[in-house]
Amino acid sequence: MDESSSEWCEIPGRLDLSPESLREFAHGAVDWMVDYLTGLGHDPSGLVQPLEPARSIFDRFDEPLPEEGLSPARALEEFRTTVVPFATHLQHPGNLGYIPNSSGIVGIVADLLASTLNQNVSLVRGGASAAAIEAEVVRWLQSLLGFPEPGGGVLTSGGSVANLMGLALARERMGGGEGLRFYVSEQTHSSIERALRFLGVPGEAMRTVGVDEGLRMRPDALQKAIRSDRASGLRPTAVVATAGTIGSGAVDPLVALAEVSREEGLWLHVDGAYGALAAAAPSGAWMRAGLASADSLSLDPHKWLFVPIDTSCLLVRDPDFLRRLFNVVPEYLKVSAAEQQDVHQPMQHTIELSRRFRALRLWMALKTYGARSIRSKIEEHLALARMLASWVEAEPGFELAAPVETSTVAFRYGSPGLASGEASDERNERIFDCLSRRPGLFVSRNRLRGRFTLRACITHLRTTESDVRRFWDACREEASRLGGESC
Ligand SMILES: *Cc1c(COP(=O)(O)O)cnc(C)c1O
């Protein structure tokens, strides 16, 4: 490829692009992409996470601002040789950590197309088809989960932002002010506390309600807390339920919590960032009635619908109320009646103004996969989790740390056998550290009821039974190491 920067530079005044060299550059990137995606899945011995310490990786990227430009071909080469080797390969099928993110090729290519078209999905005039497609995929997501019509919603960058918006709606419904109370459980995701802080709600406004033996919020405890707060002159505002906790994939009893919320006049926000999409599958369909009773519901297609990160959704029962919250329109963003017709402007639904065309990935992915194959893929994940749970239960020395309701299996080794809780925690933490260093696996840590737990979460497009088997064999192997033996 020609390296002279004059041919390549896109800066105005030096614009001299040849379509051939543009194509060669882009094809080079696509070739890398296909090699990466097809090579990775076949390599259980490949490291998911680089072993090099973070500090030294940061030190590698410490160059001064380049004064003169490189050719794009050289930049692509640097990406290959310096970026990729120190990346975390979350696309690897051995990714069972946190809530695994994975993207199929359709969502990846859709991103390239979306960036090329570069729509600004704030006003319809920034991209009419993009705005219409966003409204369409939101309806498709509602339909996938049986979320009641009409309802509505908006795509967001992540579950944290969707949760923030859901809580902002709850506060708005109360008209703000002092003494607000938001009811969570000990398993509620940290994004809820962060959202409340961001909304300027004081710390004591977050009230933790007790859980049952399956780590699910107790409706009776909730009702009691609400009544006692009200009796003290406080203003119970919202119940924040979770459909699929990070720790064990637990699903709060949504229907019962909705009943309490309705009786007591509280907003019900359901954080389904991880687990709501389980309701698309036959064996997760029991969650649908609960999800349908939410006033606001967050879900993360970037966790369980095989599209790239930055694809999340907030669904609401009352889109008019959502639009009232964001109804600030300066003169320069006004749209004439003739232009407005009966469509809504995307900016009316969200705090963002300039927004990329993130709906395209979902639109293309849902079109090409079809709902049927998505349902069966999610079903497969739920079945893999039940299979892993059955192995854990059958293995002497291991025990489940919580029931398996979605696709997360939380467990530990040796708890009854080891003399103290601390000894058991130490042992499990060592197993976790050893698992983390293994090739072909990516795991994450947690504690449940104060005790260290091992966990696997299965939402990855490419994870199969053999990957789960590999993980489980590794757990047993690490557990069988003698006392001080290092990994
Ligand atoms: C992932 C997750 C979040 C946060 O979502 P992001 O997309 O990472 O911002 C919130 N709640 C739950 C239960 C989650 O699993």
The ligand as an ORCA input file, in Angstrom:
! r2SCAN-3c Opt
* xyz 0 1
  C     -24.735     -5.267     33.907
  C     -25.746     -4.872     34.898
  C     -25.999     -3.521     35.162
  C     -25.191     -2.427     34.535
  O     -25.346     -2.432     33.153
  P     -24.219     -1.795     32.212
  O     -24.728     -2.116     30.853
  O     -22.938     -2.487     32.562
  O     -24.167     -0.348     32.501
  C     -26.989     -3.224     36.052
  N     -27.688     -4.174     36.674
  C     -27.470     -5.491     36.453
  C     -28.273     -6.516     37.184
  C     -26.488     -5.871     35.545
  O     -26.262     -7.176     35.315
*
